[in-house]
Amino acid sequence: MMKQIFNGRILTPEGWLSGGSVIIEGNKILEVTNNDLPVEGAERIDAKGCDIVPGGIELHIHGGGGRDFMEGEEDAFRIAVDAHLKHGTTAIFPTLSSSSIPMINAAVEVCDKLMAEDNSPIMGLHLEGPYFNPAMAGAQMPEFITPPIPADYEPLLERTKCIKRWDAAPELPGTEEFGKFCVSHGCLPAIAHTKGSYEDAVRAFKAGFTHMTHFTNAMSSLHKVREFKHAGIVEAGYEVEGFTVEVIADGIHVPPPYLSMVYKMKGVEHTALITDALAVAASDATEAFDPRVIIEDGVCKLADRSALAGSIATMDRLVKTAIQQANIPDFDAYRMTSETPAKIMGIYDRKGSVQKGKDADITLYDNKQELKMVIQMGSIAMNNL
């Protein structure tokens, strides 16, 4: 059955469209029209003045609904994905923190299976580590952290297609070779958890590391060595135009004025918003999956309060933070949760915009950025209209 969404402001690649409608057939957008005349045979959905925008695409997320992707179990994946779907995430790249090879293998097996299902919201697996600088490990499990090991990553990338992104610190030995291998196997290498220098970042960029993980968090910035100042990874992120960045937009990991600054300096085309959410997000849980982590002040922290450990945010919170706290125009805020991540991960041909022929992943927000409806591949997943 067709659906027709009308009486709302539609975010199109060309700008806002008022007085039009979005027509969905099956799991695809059949048409975006400039009128709202009833379509014969279509279920009419009155948007009641809401913004009709692309569904959120989550690049970096560890779990939700009380479950963590590190569990490597099918029900953990399904519960976490469904929990975030209700908050506006219609496409997702489940993330593993630094893990052992058996843990990665278990997650790969589940991810491969779920990606093969019809209309799956899972776009691929994101491995955050374990190739990190131990001094910048933060909440990563230290027992798994190591420099890149070809005997581990080469077989993984050769035998599976579901690993779409893998993070590493550029100053570690073997990182450039790792990056090139990732690129040759359709996997995006990204810079993360690093004490590296500006020069390390530039070398990594040339090896294929075009993205920076949770920008400004767990990475070096301008610093002094004796009497001289040295640029760090953050400065490379700003200065090298080709770098894309992602920012945890929970209003805590990065202060809203700094989120505004990243947006102004990098631009909407190079800035994606992420949750970096842990299992406690979108749940009633009071304890984190990792026993070292506590929940306090609206965020997850290591129990000794030496570092933040991830967020409890959801996609709708990112939208609110960007628009209401960082004063980012709504047009660009919505794009940074949909269009930009889709382009970063190479799925913009089917996701990331409300456009004829694309997957029917659509969310509706009212003028206070309250999420009112979620449609994933043409099916209504949440309705609070």
BELJO-V307499 format. One record per pair of residues at least 24 apart in sequence whose ideal C-beta (glycine too) atoms are under 7 Angstrom apart, sorted by sequence separation. I is the first residue (numbers start at 0). GAP is how many residues later the second one is. D is the distance in whole Angstrom. If there is no record, write none. Layout:
((I GAP D) (I GAP D))
This chain:
((147 24 6) (156 24 7) (162 24 5) (163 24 6) (167 24 7) (168 24 6) (169 24 6) (170 24 7) (195 24 6) (246 24 6) (248 24 4) (68 25 4) (146 25 4) (152 25 6) (156 25 7) (160 25 7) (164 25 6) (166 25 4) (168 25 4) (170 25 4) (178 25 6) (182 25 4) (192 25 5) (193 25 5) (194 25 5) (211 25 5) (244 25 6) (249 25 7) (57 26 7) (68 26 6) (69 26 5) (146 26 5) (147 26 4) (169 26 5) (181 26 7) (191 26 7) (193 26 6) (243 26 5) (244 26 6) (245 26 4) (246 26 6) (247 26 6) (68 27 6) (69 27 6) (146 27 6) (147 27 6) (153 27 6) (157 27 7) (168 27 6) (175 27 6) (179 27 5) (237 27 6) (242 27 7) (246 27 7) (247 27 7) (1 28 7) (93 28 6) (152 28 7) (156 28 4) (175 28 7) (178 28 4) (179 28 6) (237 28 7) (243 28 7) (245 28 5) (247 28 5) (6 29 7) (69 29 6) (91 29 5) (170 29 5) (174 29 6) (178 29 4) (5 30 4) (21 30 6) (90 30 5) (91 30 6) (92 30 5) (97 30 7) (147 30 4) (156 30 6) (169 30 4) (178 30 5) (214 30 4) (280 30 7) (57 31 5) (60 31 6) (71 31 6) (89 31 6) (91 31 7) (92 31 6) (93 31 6) (94 31 4) (95 31 5) (96 31 5) (97 31 3) (98 31 7) (169 31 6) (175 31 4) (211 31 6) (214 31 6) (216 31 6) (280 31 5) (55 32 5) (90 32 5) (92 32 7) (93 32 7) (95 32 7) (96 32 6) (97 32 4) (200 32 5) (209 32 6) (213 32 6) (214 32 5) (277 32 4) (279 32 5) (280 32 6) (281 32 5) (54 33 7) (55 33 5) (60 33 7) (61 33 5) (69 33 6) (76 33 5) (92 33 4) (94 33 5) (169 33 7) (196 33 7) (197 33 4) (209 33 6) (210 33 5) (211 33 5) (212 33 7) (276 33 7) (280 33 6) (55 34 6) (56 34 5) (57 34 5) (58 34 5) (60 34 5) (71 34 3) (97 34 7) (169 34 4) (197 34 6) (201 34 6) (209 34 6) (213 34 5) (275 34 5) (276 34 5) (277 34 7) (3 35 5) (54 35 3) (57 35 7) (59 35 5) (61 35 6) (71 35 5) (196 35 6) (200 35 3) (204 35 6) (275 35 5) (276 35 6) (54 36 7) (73 36 5) (84 36 6) (126 36 6) (132 36 4) (216 36 6) (274 36 5) (276 36 6) (1 37 6) (72 37 7) (76 37 6) (124 37 5) (130 37 4) (131 37 5) (195 37 6) (197 37 6) (204 37 7) (276 37 7) (3 38 4) (5 38 7) (68 38 6) (71 38 6) (123 38 5) (124 38 5) (125 38 7) (128 38 6) (130 38 7) (132 38 6) (197 38 5) (201 38 7) (204 38 7) (215 38 6) (274 38 4) (1 39 6) (2 39 6) (3 39 7) (6 39 5) (7 39 3) (123 39 7) (124 39 6) (125 39 4) (126 39 5) (127 39 5) (132 39 7) (169 39 6) (193 39 6) (213 39 7) (274 39 6) (1 40 4) (2 40 5) (3 40 5) (4 40 5) (5 40 7) (6 40 5) (10 40 7) (80 40 6) (123 40 3) (126 40 7) (274 40 7) (1 41 7) (3 41 7) (5 41 7) (6 41 6) (7 41 6) (10 41 7) (80 41 6) (122 41 7) (130 41 6) (0 42 6) (2 42 6) (4 42 6) (6 42 7) (7 42 5) (8 42 5) (9 42 5) (10 42 4) (97 42 4) (190 42 6) (215 42 7) (7 43 6) (8 43 7) (10 43 7) (96 43 6) (97 43 6) (274 43 6) (7 44 4) (96 44 7) (99 44 6) (130 44 7) (98 45 6) (272 45 4) (323 45 7) (97 46 4) (166 46 5) (251 46 6) (318 46 7) (322 46 6) (4 47 6) (97 47 5) (114 47 6) (130 47 7) (214 47 6) (251 47 5) (111 48 6) (249 49 7) (272 49 6) (319 49 5) (111 50 5) (318 50 5) (100 51 6) (110 51 4) (103 52 7) (107 52 5) (139 53 6) (107 54 6) (107 55 7) (137 55 7) (252 55 6) (315 55 4) (136 56 6) (135 57 5) (135 58 6) (252 58 6) (135 59 5) (131 60 7) (132 60 6) (134 60 6) (213 60 7) (131 61 4) (132 61 5) (249 61 4) (132 62 5) (213 62 6) (247 63 6) (249 63 4) (258 63 7) (262 63 7) (272 63 5) (127 64 6) (128 64 7) (267 64 4) (271 64 6) (272 64 5) (255 65 7) (262 65 5) (270 65 6) (59 66 6) (259 66 4) (58 67 7) (249 67 6) (258 67 4) (259 67 6) (267 67 5) (259 68 6) (267 68 6) (271 68 5) (248 69 4) (255 69 4) (270 69 6) (271 69 4) (250 70 4) (255 70 4) (92 71 6) (249 71 6) (268 71 6) (92 72 7) (248 72 5) (267 72 6) (271 72 6) (248 73 6) (250 74 5) (137 80 5) (135 82 5) (127 85 7) (26 92 6) (243 100 5) (210 133 6) (138 151 7) (59 153 7) (59 154 7) (138 154 6) (187 157 7) (138 163 6) (138 168 6) (137 169 5) (138 170 3) (137 171 7) (138 171 7) (163 181 6) (59 186 6) (58 187 6) (86 195 6) (85 196 7) (83 198 6) (82 199 4) (82 200 6) (67 211 4) (66 212 6) (58 213 6) (63 213 6) (65 213 6) (59 214 4) (60 214 6) (62 214 7) (58 215 5) (60 215 7) (61 215 6) (62 215 6) (63 215 6) (57 216 7) (59 216 5) (60 216 5) (61 216 5) (62 216 4) (57 217 6) (61 217 7) (63 217 4) (64 217 5) (65 217 4) (63 218 4) (64 218 5) (63 219 7) (65 219 5) (67 221 4) (122 222 7) (122 224 6) (62 226 6) (88 226 4) (86 227 4) (87 227 4) (86 228 5) (87 228 5) (86 229 5) (83 230 6) (83 231 7) (61 248 6) (92 252 7) (120 255 6) (57 257 7) (118 258 4) (55 259 4) (90 260 5) (90 270 6) (89 271 4) (87 275 5) (50 279 7) (53 280 7) (56 280 7) (52 281 4) (55 281 5) (56 281 6) (55 282 6) (58 282 5) (54 283 7) (87 283 5) (53 284 4) (56 284 4) (86 284 7) (89 284 7) (52 285 7) (53 285 7) (56 285 5) (58 285 7) (58 286 7) (87 286 6) (89 286 4) (85 288 7) (84 289 6) (84 291 6) (56 294 6) (56 295 6) (85 295 6) (84 296 5) (85 296 5) (53 298 6) (53 299 5) (53 300 6) (52 301 7) (51 302 7) (54 306 3) (53 307 6) (54 307 6) (55 307 7) (53 308 7) (54 308 5) (51 310 6) (52 310 6) (51 312 6) (52 312 7) (50 313 7) (49 314 4) (50 314 5) (15 315 7) (49 315 6) (49 316 5) (46 317 6) (54 319 7) (10 320 7) (54 321 6) (31 322 6) (49 322 5) (10 323 6) (31 323 7) (31 324 6) (28 325 7) (30 325 6) (28 326 6) (28 327 6) (28 328 7) (27 329 7) (28 329 5) (27 331 6) (28 331 5) (21 332 6) (26 332 6) (27 332 6) (26 333 6) (23 336 4) (47 337 6) (12 340 5) (21 340 7) (11 342 6) (12 342 6) (10 343 6) (11 343 7) (9 344 6) (26 350 4) (26 351 4) (25 352 6) (23 354 5) (7 356 7))
